[in-house]
Amino acid sequence: MFAKRIIPCLDIKDGRTVKGGNFVNLRDAGDPVELGARYSEAGADELVFLDITATHEKRKTLAQLAREIARHLNIPFTIGGGIRSVEDVEVLLNSGADKISINSAAVRQPELISEMAKHFGSQFVVLAVDAKFVDNEWYVHLNGGRIKTDIPLLPWVKEAEDRGAGEILFTSMDHDGTKAGFANDITARVSESLSIPVIASGGAGTMEHFKDVFTTGKADAGLAASIFHFKEIEIIDLKQYLQQEGVVVRI
């Protein structure tokens, strides 16, 4: 049985880690490189860095960030934000990133998933999906959750897998920042429909929430931000709790 992964996520705006709720009301959470190094030492399995700042020098900014992160970490990390081409991916992987995450660009140009998988391998391609429950259906949203599409969640993640995505990072916008628990029912449906790993995001507030998303939600990894940034839960304590509850984790 594969060990379940604990993944802190760092949303980056103007070079700083930020965190809000339901994708709004951002507040400063610290320097991303310092936080990343702290999580690496604290036992995180991987890290995800998402640059949410729109700049004209996106590629250069992300590449500099990737290089700086790589110098301070000894665990895998994924980086995303504004990636729109194979060239963007090449720059980031060459700068030290282990994986890249694409979201809105993939929805607008699904063939990007195929191109990136072909050039670099599926193991480097993470499809991030932000979805919200609207009119009795989970729909994909774009641009940090601001734009609703008419694309249902489950067909989209299946298409992404078929096109070569190696992993799905699924965020429930309804649960993001609430600390009320993950969207376990839909996460389980996503997991059951795919043969690639699913990272669950949105709603972590307690250690029990992670147990639930790994058991009821059938996720391969649990991702969270503020509870780690503000030291509400320490990673080693979480892993020890999960181990006691029968969830396989690396300690």
C-alpha positions as a Markdown table, in Angstrom:
| # | Residue | x | y | z |
|---|---|---|---|---|
| 1 | Met | 0.0 | 0.0 | 0.0 |
| 2 | Phe | 1.3 | 3.4 | -0.9 |
| 3 | Ala | 1.9 | 5.9 | 1.9 |
| 4 | Lys | -0.5 | 8.8 | 2.0 |
| 5 | Arg | 1.2 | 12.2 | 1.5 |
| 6 | Ile | 0.9 | 15.4 | 3.5 |
| 7 | Ile | 1.5 | 18.4 | 1.3 |
| 8 | Pro | 1.6 | 22.0 | 2.5 |
| 9 | Cys | 0.6 | 24.5 | -0.2 |
| 10 | Leu | 2.1 | 28.0 | -0.5 |
| 11 | Asp | 0.1 | 30.5 | -2.5 |
| 12 | Ile | 2.5 | 33.3 | -3.5 |
| 13 | Lys | 1.6 | 36.9 | -4.3 |
| 14 | Asp | 4.3 | 39.5 | -5.0 |
| 15 | Gly | 6.9 | 37.2 | -3.5 |
| 16 | Arg | 5.1 | 36.5 | -0.2 |
| 17 | Thr | 3.0 | 33.6 | 1.0 |
| 18 | Val | -0.6 | 34.5 | 1.4 |
| 19 | Lys | -3.7 | 32.7 | 2.6 |
| 20 | Gly | -7.4 | 33.6 | 2.6 |
| 21 | Gly | -10.8 | 31.8 | 2.6 |
| 22 | Asn | -12.9 | 30.8 | -0.4 |
| 23 | Phe | -10.1 | 32.3 | -2.6 |
| 24 | Val | -10.5 | 35.9 | -1.1 |
| 25 | Asn | -9.4 | 38.0 | 1.9 |
| 26 | Leu | -5.7 | 37.2 | 1.6 |
| 27 | Arg | -3.3 | 37.8 | 4.5 |
| 28 | Asp | 0.4 | 37.5 | 4.7 |
| 29 | Ala | 1.8 | 34.1 | 5.9 |
| 30 | Gly | 5.6 | 34.6 | 5.5 |
| 31 | Asp | 8.5 | 34.1 | 3.1 |
| 32 | Pro | 7.8 | 31.1 | 0.8 |
| 33 | Val | 11.4 | 29.9 | 0.8 |
| 34 | Glu | 11.7 | 30.0 | 4.6 |
| 35 | Leu | 8.3 | 28.3 | 5.0 |
| 36 | Gly | 9.3 | 25.7 | 2.5 |
| 37 | Ala | 12.5 | 24.9 | 4.3 |
| 38 | Arg | 10.7 | 24.7 | 7.6 |
| 39 | Tyr | 8.2 | 22.2 | 6.1 |
| 40 | Ser | 10.9 | 20.1 | 4.6 |
| 41 | Glu | 12.6 | 19.8 | 8.0 |
| 42 | Ala | 9.2 | 19.2 | 9.7 |
| 43 | Gly | 8.4 | 16.0 | 7.7 |
| 44 | Ala | 6.3 | 17.2 | 4.8 |
| 45 | Asp | 6.3 | 14.7 | 1.9 |
| 46 | Glu | 6.1 | 17.3 | -0.9 |
| 47 | Leu | 5.3 | 21.0 | -1.3 |
| 48 | Val | 3.2 | 22.9 | -3.8 |
| 49 | Phe | 4.0 | 26.5 | -4.7 |
| 50 | Leu | 1.4 | 28.4 | -6.7 |
| 51 | Asp | 2.2 | 32.0 | -7.8 |
| 52 | Ile | -1.1 | 33.8 | -8.0 |
| 53 | Thr | 0.4 | 37.1 | -9.1 |
| 54 | Ala | -0.2 | 38.2 | -12.7 |
| 55 | Thr | 3.0 | 39.8 | -14.1 |
| 56 | His | 4.4 | 40.3 | -17.5 |
| 57 | Glu | 7.7 | 38.7 | -16.3 |
| 58 | Lys | 6.0 | 35.6 | -15.0 |
| 59 | Arg | 8.4 | 33.0 | -16.4 |
| 60 | Lys | 11.5 | 34.8 | -15.1 |
| 61 | Thr | 9.9 | 35.4 | -11.6 |
| 62 | Leu | 8.8 | 31.7 | -11.3 |
| 63 | Ala | 12.2 | 30.5 | -12.5 |
| 64 | Gln | 14.0 | 32.6 | -9.9 |
| 65 | Leu | 11.6 | 31.3 | -7.2 |
| 66 | Ala | 12.1 | 27.6 | -8.3 |
| 67 | Arg | 15.9 | 28.0 | -8.1 |
| 68 | Glu | 15.8 | 29.5 | -4.7 |
| 69 | Ile | 13.4 | 26.9 | -3.4 |
| 70 | Ala | 15.5 | 24.0 | -4.9 |
| 71 | Arg | 18.6 | 25.3 | -3.0 |
| 72 | His | 16.8 | 25.0 | 0.4 |
| 73 | Leu | 14.7 | 21.8 | 0.0 |
| 74 | Asn | 15.4 | 18.1 | 0.0 |
| 75 | Ile | 11.8 | 17.0 | -0.8 |
| 76 | Pro | 9.9 | 17.2 | -4.1 |
| 77 | Phe | 8.1 | 20.4 | -5.0 |
| 78 | Thr | 5.5 | 21.4 | -7.6 |
| 79 | Ile | 5.3 | 24.9 | -8.9 |
| 80 | Gly | 2.5 | 26.5 | -10.8 |
| 81 | Gly | 0.9 | 29.8 | -11.8 |
| 82 | Gly | 0.7 | 31.3 | -15.3 |
| 83 | Ile | 2.2 | 28.3 | -17.1 |
| 84 | Arg | 1.0 | 28.3 | -20.6 |
| 85 | Ser | 3.5 | 26.5 | -22.8 |
| 86 | Val | 6.1 | 23.7 | -23.1 |
| 87 | Glu | 8.7 | 26.4 | -22.9 |
| 88 | Asp | 7.5 | 27.6 | -19.6 |
| 89 | Val | 7.6 | 24.1 | -18.2 |
| 90 | Glu | 11.2 | 23.6 | -19.5 |
| 91 | Val | 12.4 | 26.7 | -17.8 |
| 92 | Leu | 10.9 | 25.6 | -14.4 |
| 93 | Leu | 12.1 | 22.0 | -14.6 |
| 94 | Asn | 15.6 | 23.2 | -15.5 |
| 95 | Ser | 15.4 | 25.6 | -12.5 |
| 96 | Gly | 14.8 | 22.8 | -10.1 |
| 97 | Ala | 11.1 | 22.1 | -9.9 |
| 98 | Asp | 10.1 | 18.4 | -9.7 |
| 99 | Lys | 6.7 | 18.9 | -11.2 |
| 100 | Ile | 4.6 | 21.7 | -12.7 |
| 101 | Ser | 1.0 | 22.5 | -12.1 |
| 102 | Ile | -1.4 | 23.8 | -14.8 |
| 103 | Asn | -5.0 | 24.9 | -14.4 |
| 104 | Ser | -6.7 | 27.6 | -16.5 |
| 105 | Ala | -4.4 | 27.2 | -19.5 |
| 106 | Ala | -5.2 | 23.5 | -19.7 |
| 107 | Val | -8.9 | 24.2 | -19.8 |
| 108 | Arg | -8.5 | 26.7 | -22.5 |
| 109 | Gln | -6.1 | 24.5 | -24.5 |
| 110 | Pro | -6.5 | 20.9 | -23.4 |
| 111 | Glu | -3.9 | 19.8 | -25.9 |
| 112 | Leu | -1.3 | 21.5 | -23.6 |
| 113 | Ile | -1.6 | 18.5 | -21.3 |
| 114 | Ser | -0.8 | 16.1 | -24.1 |
| 115 | Glu | 2.1 | 18.3 | -25.3 |
| 116 | Met | 3.6 | 18.5 | -21.8 |
| 117 | Ala | 3.2 | 14.8 | -21.1 |
| 118 | Lys | 4.8 | 14.0 | -24.4 |
| 119 | His | 7.8 | 16.3 | -23.9 |
| 120 | Phe | 8.5 | 15.7 | -20.2 |
| 121 | Gly | 6.6 | 12.6 | -19.1 |
| 122 | Ser | 3.3 | 12.3 | -17.2 |
| 123 | Gln | 5.0 | 12.2 | -13.9 |
| 124 | Phe | 5.9 | 15.9 | -14.2 |
| 125 | Val | 2.4 | 17.1 | -15.1 |
| 126 | Val | -0.1 | 17.9 | -12.3 |
| 127 | Leu | -3.5 | 19.2 | -13.4 |
| 128 | Ala | -5.0 | 21.5 | -10.8 |
| 129 | Val | -8.8 | 21.8 | -10.9 |
| 130 | Asp | -10.8 | 24.3 | -8.9 |
| 131 | Ala | -14.5 | 23.3 | -8.8 |
| 132 | Lys | -17.7 | 24.5 | -7.2 |
| 133 | Phe | -21.0 | 22.9 | -6.7 |
| 134 | Val | -23.6 | 24.8 | -8.7 |
| 135 | Asp | -27.1 | 23.7 | -9.7 |
| 136 | Asn | -26.5 | 20.1 | -8.5 |
| 137 | Glu | -23.3 | 19.7 | -10.4 |
| 138 | Trp | -19.6 | 20.3 | -9.8 |
| 139 | Tyr | -18.3 | 22.7 | -12.4 |
| 140 | Val | -14.7 | 23.7 | -13.2 |
| 141 | His | -13.8 | 27.3 | -12.5 |
| 142 | Leu | -10.9 | 29.4 | -13.9 |
| 143 | Asn | -8.7 | 32.3 | -12.9 |
| 144 | Gly | -8.4 | 31.5 | -9.2 |
| 145 | Gly | -12.1 | 30.5 | -9.1 |
| 146 | Arg | -13.4 | 33.7 | -10.5 |
| 147 | Ile | -14.8 | 32.4 | -13.8 |
| 148 | Lys | -17.3 | 29.6 | -14.0 |
| 149 | Thr | -17.2 | 27.3 | -17.0 |
| 150 | Asp | -19.8 | 24.8 | -18.3 |
| 151 | Ile | -17.3 | 22.0 | -17.9 |
| 152 | Pro | -18.4 | 19.3 | -15.3 |
| 153 | Leu | -15.6 | 18.1 | -13.0 |
| 154 | Leu | -15.6 | 14.4 | -13.6 |
| 155 | Pro | -15.4 | 14.3 | -17.4 |
| 156 | Trp | -12.7 | 17.0 | -17.2 |
| 157 | Val | -10.4 | 15.0 | -14.9 |
| 158 | Lys | -10.9 | 11.9 | -16.9 |
| 159 | Glu | -10.0 | 13.7 | -20.1 |
| 160 | Ala | -6.9 | 15.1 | -18.4 |
| 161 | Glu | -5.8 | 11.6 | -17.4 |
| 162 | Asp | -6.4 | 10.3 | -20.9 |
| 163 | Arg | -4.3 | 13.2 | -22.3 |
| 164 | Gly | -1.4 | 12.3 | -20.0 |
| 165 | Ala | -1.7 | 14.2 | -16.7 |
| 166 | Gly | 0.1 | 12.3 | -14.0 |
| 167 | Glu | -1.8 | 13.6 | -11.0 |
| 168 | Ile | -4.9 | 15.6 | -10.2 |
| 169 | Leu | -4.9 | 18.4 | -7.6 |
| 170 | Phe | -8.6 | 18.9 | -6.8 |
| 171 | Thr | -9.7 | 21.9 | -4.8 |
| 172 | Ser | -13.3 | 22.4 | -3.6 |
| 173 | Met | -13.8 | 26.1 | -3.7 |
| 174 | Asp | -16.8 | 25.7 | -1.4 |
| 175 | His | -14.6 | 24.2 | 1.3 |
| 176 | Asp | -11.4 | 26.3 | 0.7 |
| 177 | Gly | -10.4 | 28.1 | 3.9 |
| 178 | Thr | -13.4 | 27.0 | 5.9 |
| 179 | Lys | -11.6 | 24.5 | 8.1 |
| 180 | Ala | -14.8 | 22.5 | 8.1 |
| 181 | Gly | -13.4 | 19.4 | 6.4 |
| 182 | Phe | -12.6 | 18.3 | 2.8 |
| 183 | Ala | -15.2 | 17.6 | 0.2 |
| 184 | Asn | -15.0 | 13.8 | 0.8 |
| 185 | Asp | -17.9 | 12.6 | -1.3 |
| 186 | Ile | -16.8 | 14.2 | -4.6 |
| 187 | Thr | -13.2 | 13.6 | -3.8 |
| 188 | Ala | -14.0 | 9.9 | -3.6 |
| 189 | Arg | -15.9 | 10.0 | -6.9 |
| 190 | Val | -12.9 | 11.7 | -8.5 |
| 191 | Ser | -10.5 | 9.1 | -7.1 |
| 192 | Glu | -12.6 | 6.2 | -8.1 |
| 193 | Ser | -12.9 | 7.5 | -11.7 |
| 194 | Leu | -9.2 | 7.7 | -12.2 |
| 195 | Ser | -6.1 | 5.5 | -12.0 |
| 196 | Ile | -3.7 | 8.4 | -11.3 |
| 197 | Pro | -3.2 | 9.9 | -7.8 |
| 198 | Val | -5.6 | 12.6 | -6.5 |
| 199 | Ile | -4.5 | 15.3 | -4.1 |
| 200 | Ala | -7.4 | 16.7 | -2.1 |
| 201 | Ser | -7.4 | 20.4 | -1.3 |
| 202 | Gly | -9.8 | 22.7 | 0.5 |
| 203 | Gly | -11.2 | 22.6 | 4.0 |
| 204 | Ala | -8.6 | 21.0 | 6.3 |
| 205 | Gly | -9.0 | 22.2 | 9.8 |
| 206 | Thr | -8.4 | 19.2 | 12.1 |
| 207 | Met | -6.3 | 16.0 | 12.1 |
| 208 | Glu | -9.5 | 14.0 | 11.7 |
| 209 | His | -10.3 | 15.8 | 8.5 |
| 210 | Phe | -7.1 | 14.3 | 7.0 |
| 211 | Lys | -8.1 | 10.8 | 8.2 |
| 212 | Asp | -11.5 | 11.3 | 6.6 |
| 213 | Val | -10.2 | 12.4 | 3.3 |
| 214 | Phe | -7.8 | 9.4 | 3.1 |
| 215 | Thr | -10.5 | 6.9 | 4.1 |
| 216 | Thr | -13.9 | 8.2 | 3.0 |
| 217 | Gly | -12.5 | 10.5 | 0.4 |
| 218 | Lys | -10.0 | 7.9 | -1.0 |
| 219 | Ala | -7.4 | 10.6 | -1.7 |
| 220 | Asp | -3.8 | 9.8 | -2.2 |
| 221 | Ala | -2.6 | 13.1 | -0.6 |
| 222 | Gly | -4.0 | 15.8 | 1.5 |
| 223 | Leu | -3.0 | 19.4 | 0.9 |
| 224 | Ala | -3.5 | 22.4 | 3.3 |
| 225 | Ala | -2.2 | 25.8 | 3.8 |
| 226 | Ser | -3.1 | 28.0 | 6.8 |
| 227 | Ile | -3.3 | 25.3 | 9.4 |
| 228 | Phe | 0.4 | 24.6 | 8.6 |
| 229 | His | 1.5 | 28.3 | 8.0 |
| 230 | Phe | 0.1 | 29.4 | 11.3 |
| 231 | Lys | 1.2 | 26.3 | 13.2 |
| 232 | Glu | -2.3 | 25.2 | 14.1 |
| 233 | Ile | -1.3 | 21.6 | 13.3 |
| 234 | Glu | 2.3 | 20.4 | 13.3 |
| 235 | Ile | 3.1 | 17.9 | 10.5 |
| 236 | Ile | 4.8 | 15.3 | 12.7 |
| 237 | Asp | 1.8 | 15.4 | 15.1 |
| 238 | Leu | -0.5 | 14.9 | 12.2 |
| 239 | Lys | 1.5 | 12.0 | 10.9 |
| 240 | Gln | 1.6 | 10.3 | 14.3 |
| 241 | Tyr | -2.1 | 10.7 | 14.6 |
| 242 | Leu | -2.8 | 9.2 | 11.2 |
| 243 | Gln | -0.5 | 6.3 | 11.9 |
| 244 | Gln | -2.3 | 5.6 | 15.1 |
| 245 | Glu | -5.6 | 5.6 | 13.1 |
| 246 | Gly | -4.3 | 3.0 | 10.7 |
| 247 | Val | -3.4 | 5.3 | 7.8 |
| 248 | Val | -0.1 | 4.5 | 6.2 |
| 249 | Val | 2.2 | 7.6 | 6.2 |
| 250 | Arg | 6.0 | 8.2 | 6.1 |
| 251 | Ile | 7.5 | 9.2 | 9.4 |
